Amino acid sequence: MRLDNIKTPAYVIDEAKLRSNLEILKSVQDESGAKILLAQKAYSIYQTYPLVAKYLTGATASGLYEAKLAAQELGLENHVFEPAFGDEEMKELCDVCDHMVFNSLNQLEHHRSVWEKAVKEESLSVGLRVNPEFSTQEGHEIYDPCAPGSRLGIRECDMPETLPEGVEGLHFHTLCEQGFEPLRDTFAEFEKKFERFLLPKDSARRLKWINLGGGHHITKPDYDRAGLIELVKYIRDKYHVEVYLEPGEAIAIDAGYLVTTIMDVVKTEKYPVLILDTSAACHMPDVLEMPYRPPLRDSGEEGELSFTYRLSSRTCLAGDIIGDYSFDKELSIGDRLVFEDMAIYSMVKNNTFNGMALPDIDIMHEDGEIEVLKEFGYQDFKDRL
Ligand SMILES: Cc1ncc(COP(=O)(O)O)c(C=O)c1O
């Protein structure tokens, strides 16, 4: 079965590309000594976790559900960070996780009686998320945990003189789709601000690990991986800590497609509009949220090739528009289009607004064969209401 035979709309994971990303990440792990975790918020197709398990150290979760998924399906190191953990979830989180990161001293103390037991039994290591207050992104406040007024991470001025009892790690996450240089500069700032925890006086508690968060585009061809490897080695040698990285995008970047069929072509006073059997609002919400223009196979920019169309959806939302794309031939009802780079922040974020069906989830194996992993129907829509 090839892309032109599958039922649409469908996300298709490209197993060969996923493996190639994982190979790159493993080589960074091996050469630097870093431990790399899959941030499941970007990609949680657990049917591929056996492949992920061959390359990475573990996973990180944004809460109990992702943590349980990694415990059940990946079975490696299991980290969790959430701005606030629920009282009713804490015990189970301590059972399934081996690393837990708190976002505030309030949260740390509020849950102490539960997590402290797991720390004493040596089944859990606890850390604090800090905010280096060092923005490296412009015009992207929604993705900038260092933006003024951020709730994410404890500022240096709110940290105590020494690490609170039981705390063994520090975590920061400040980047989004960035190269090595912003990480280098952020670490330098972190090092300056949080030096008292990195090089404590003899009697003070020592850190065992530092987690540099996600947002690193490590598997992009132009990423300075040699720079990253040097930085990790420097941190490990100087501070005698384990170094964690928890990218999401880098694991499955360019490793999936969204295949869609043209259902109608509507004339307008501008470009003809293609009504697709997919939707930006439902199936690629980042297109509207980020916003960004998803790459589309065999297409050009607006006006670049002979035929320009506006790509839109069958929902009633006027703004459910994917973008204007051009093609070198006229398109008709029944033709298929293939959006690229659709494995990340897509399946984990989709929804059934307008009663839209969720796309199938398929996998293209390394021999080119496509297997359907999941199909969704009316019951999935109803069960969520
Ligand atoms: C705490 C944390 N870690 C890791 C990630 C993964 O980031 P990315 O998918 O950009 O690599 C995120 C993304 O928001 C995050 O909030």
The ligand as a Gaussian input file, in Angstrom:
#p B3LYP/6-31G(d) Opt

LIG

0 1
 C        9.261000      21.387000      29.866000
 C        9.364000      21.035000      28.426000
 N       10.276000      20.129000      28.026000
 C       10.413000      19.771000      26.728000
 C        9.616000      20.337000      25.736000
 C        9.803000      19.879000      24.314000
 O       10.087000      20.936000      23.461000
 P       10.344000      20.690000      21.904000
 O        9.286000      19.807000      21.380000
 O       10.250000      22.063000      21.326000
 O       11.714000      20.101000      21.771000
 C        8.666000      21.307000      26.099000
 C        7.819000      21.938000      25.089000
 O        6.996000      22.772000      25.328000
 C        8.528000      21.666000      27.482000
 O        7.614000      22.559000      27.884000

